[in-house]
């Protein structure tokens, strides 16, 4: 979503009004869809899984990846990634830093940030973990094996 707003701003700067309007129209639709499809009541889902798993060189022949995907898509309730990812709001942070319009509902963002601080603060008190499951656990199997590690995803801010 942030990329669409950035593209619209650049198109305005270059005098490409039609392209800027197209980007803003897609941003409006995307923003509404994100609120409707990804808000879980206390946080935004990071992934909404479709009918087929992602494939590529990094997952080719990877039985653990396929098993995780199948387990996560067995029921409609599990069709979204309900884990709490610490860096899930990086796009929103980027929009704010660039002076672009907010992508997400500010009250919901504050709610999610509070939940991240509550749930992903590591037990030893030294850092925020990358993410956690709904039960507060930090799984140690692929693809979640780095969830208990320190979150370092904002060096580029």
DRENNUGU-259005 format. One record per residue (C-alpha): residue number from 1; residue in three letters; x, y negated, z. Coordinates in steps of 0.02 Angstrom, whole numbers, padded with zeros to 5 digits, always signed. Layout:
PT num residuo     px     py     pz
PT NUM     ALA      X      Y      Z
...
end
This chain:
PT num residuo     px     py     pz
PT   1     UNK +00000 +00000 +00000
PT   2     UNK +00140 -00119 +00043
PT   3     UNK +00221 -00083 -00125
PT   4     UNK +00062 -00136 -00215
PT   5     UNK +00059 -00303 -00123
PT   6     UNK +00245 -00329 -00159
PT   7     UNK +00217 -00289 -00344
PT   8     UNK +00071 -00412 -00349
PT   9     UNK +00180 -00549 -00274
PT  10     UNK +00319 -00516 -00399
PT  11     UNK +00195 -00513 -00543
PT  12     UNK +00126 -00682 -00485
PT  13     UNK +00304 -00750 -00482
PT  14     UNK +00331 -00688 -00661
PT  15     UNK +00166 -00756 -00723
PT  16     UNK +00090 -00583 -00748
PT  17     UNK -00083 -00624 -00679
PT  18     UNK -00169 -00470 -00752
PT  19     UNK -00043 -00351 -00674
PT  20     UNK -00053 -00443 -00508
PT  21     UNK -00242 -00426 -00510
PT  22     UNK -00228 -00240 -00550
PT  23     UNK -00109 -00213 -00403
PT  24     UNK -00223 -00307 -00284
PT  25     UNK -00375 -00209 -00343
PT  26     UNK -00285 -00045 -00312
PT  27     UNK -00227 -00109 -00142
PT  28     UNK -00407 -00149 -00095
PT  29     UNK -00462 +00027 -00142
PT  30     UNK -00313 +00107 -00058
PT  31     UNK -00336 +00009 +00102
PT  32     UNK -00520 +00058 +00113
PT  33     UNK -00476 +00240 +00078
PT  34     UNK -00340 +00241 +00211
PT  35     UNK -00460 +00177 +00342
PT  36     UNK -00597 +00298 +00290
PT  37     UNK -00493 +00455 +00262
PT  38     UNK -00343 +00441 +00377
PT  39     UNK -00408 +00364 +00540
PT  40     UNK -00426 +00505 +00668
PT  41     UNK -00502 +00402 +00808
PT  42     UNK -00339 +00362 +00897
PT  43     UNK -00210 +00363 +00757
PT  44     UNK -00187 +00373 +00570
PT  45     UNK -00148 +00541 +00492
PT  46     UNK +00012 +00536 +00391
PT  47     UNK -00037 +00671 +00267
PT  48     UNK -00204 +00728 +00201
PT  49     UNK -00172 +00897 +00126
PT  50     UNK -00248 +00946 -00040
PT  51     UNK -00282 +01115 -00118
PT  52     UNK -00104 +01161 -00163
PT  53     UNK +00061 +01146 -00069
PT  54     UNK +00196 +01029 -00129
PT  55     UNK +00330 +01119 -00226
PT  56     UNK +00502 +01072 -00280
PT  57     UNK +00683 +01125 -00262
PT  58     UNK +00679 +01092 -00074
PT  59     UNK +00531 +01210 -00046
PT  60     UNK +00554 +01340 -00183
PT  61     UNK +00545 +01514 -00109
PT  62     UNK +00533 +01444 +00067
PT  63     UNK +00416 +01563 +00158
PT  64     UNK +00412 +01456 +00317
PT  65     UNK +00354 +01305 +00217
PT  66     UNK +00217 +01406 +00132
PT  67     UNK +00161 +01482 +00298
PT  68     UNK +00152 +01311 +00381
PT  69     UNK +00054 +01242 +00235
PT  70     UNK -00070 +01386 +00233
PT  71     UNK -00095 +01374 +00422
PT  72     UNK -00126 +01187 +00410
PT  73     UNK -00254 +01204 +00271
PT  74     UNK -00351 +01357 +00332
PT  75     UNK -00494 +01252 +00402
PT  76     UNK -00563 +01085 +00351
PT  77     UNK -00523 +01016 +00524
PT  78     UNK -00340 +01053 +00491
PT  79     UNK -00338 +00972 +00319
PT  80     UNK -00250 +00820 +00391
PT  81     UNK -00084 +00812 +00480
PT  82     UNK -00140 +00770 +00656
PT  83     UNK +00036 +00762 +00726
PT  84     UNK +00091 +00595 +00797
PT  85     UNK +00236 +00531 +00691
PT  86     UNK +00334 +00388 +00768
PT  87     UNK +00376 +00313 +00599
PT  88     UNK +00199 +00327 +00530
PT  89     UNK +00178 +00138 +00531
PT  90     UNK +00338 +00092 +00439
PT  91     UNK +00238 +00028 +00289
PT  92     UNK +00139 -00086 +00403
PT  93     UNK +00299 -00151 +00482
PT  94     UNK +00374 -00184 +00311
PT  95     UNK +00219 -00282 +00258
PT  96     UNK +00231 -00390 +00414
PT  97     UNK +00418 -00422 +00390
PT  98     UNK +00389 -00474 +00209
PT  99     UNK +00242 -00587 +00251
PT 100     UNK +00122 -00478 +00152
PT 101     UNK -00059 -00444 +00200
PT 102     UNK -00093 -00314 +00334
PT 103     UNK -00132 -00143 +00262
PT 104     UNK -00219 -00071 +00413
PT 105     UNK -00340 -00128 +00547
PT 106     UNK -00234 -00221 +00677
PT 107     UNK -00332 -00153 +00826
PT 108     UNK -00309 +00024 +00764
PT 109     UNK -00124 -00007 +00736
PT 110     UNK -00105 -00069 +00916
PT 111     UNK -00199 +00085 +00977
PT 112     UNK -00083 +00199 +00879
PT 113     UNK +00073 +00109 +00940
PT 114     UNK +00017 +00130 +01121
PT 115     UNK -00013 +00315 +01090
PT 116     UNK +00160 +00333 +01010
PT 117     UNK +00242 +00253 +01162
PT 118     UNK +00143 +00364 +01279
PT 119     UNK +00163 +00531 +01191
PT 120     UNK +00328 +00520 +01098
PT 121     UNK +00432 +00447 +01239
PT 122     UNK +00553 +00588 +01273
PT 123     UNK +00545 +00670 +01444
PT 124     UNK +00721 +00615 +01489
PT 125     UNK +00670 +00434 +01460
PT 126     UNK +00812 +00391 +01341
PT 127     UNK +00722 +00380 +01173
PT 128     UNK +00567 +00398 +01067
PT 129     UNK +00555 +00566 +00982
PT 130     UNK +00515 +00581 +00795
PT 131     UNK +00344 +00652 +00830
PT 132     UNK +00236 +00769 +00933
PT 133     UNK +00090 +00887 +00915
PT 134     UNK -00083 +00854 +00987
PT 135     UNK -00040 +00956 +01142
PT 136     UNK +00116 +00851 +01170
PT 137     UNK +00234 +00990 +01116
PT 138     UNK +00385 +00969 +01007
PT 139     UNK +00391 +01123 +00892
PT 140     UNK +00561 +01194 +00853
PT 141     UNK +00524 +01278 +00687
PT 142     UNK +00537 +01211 +00511
PT 143     UNK +00468 +01091 +00450
PT 144     UNK +00447 +01014 +00623
PT 145     UNK +00617 +01057 +00697
PT 146     UNK +00672 +00876 +00713
PT 147     UNK +00521 +00812 +00807
PT 148     UNK +00607 +00813 +00977
PT 149     UNK +00759 +00723 +00909
PT 150     UNK +00782 +00536 +00933
PT 151     UNK +00687 +00426 +00811
PT 152     UNK +00812 +00326 +00709
PT 153     UNK +00703 +00282 +00561
PT 154     UNK +00714 +00093 +00565
PT 155     UNK +00897 +00055 +00529
PT 156     UNK +00844 -00030 +00368
PT 157     UNK +00730 -00156 +00455
end
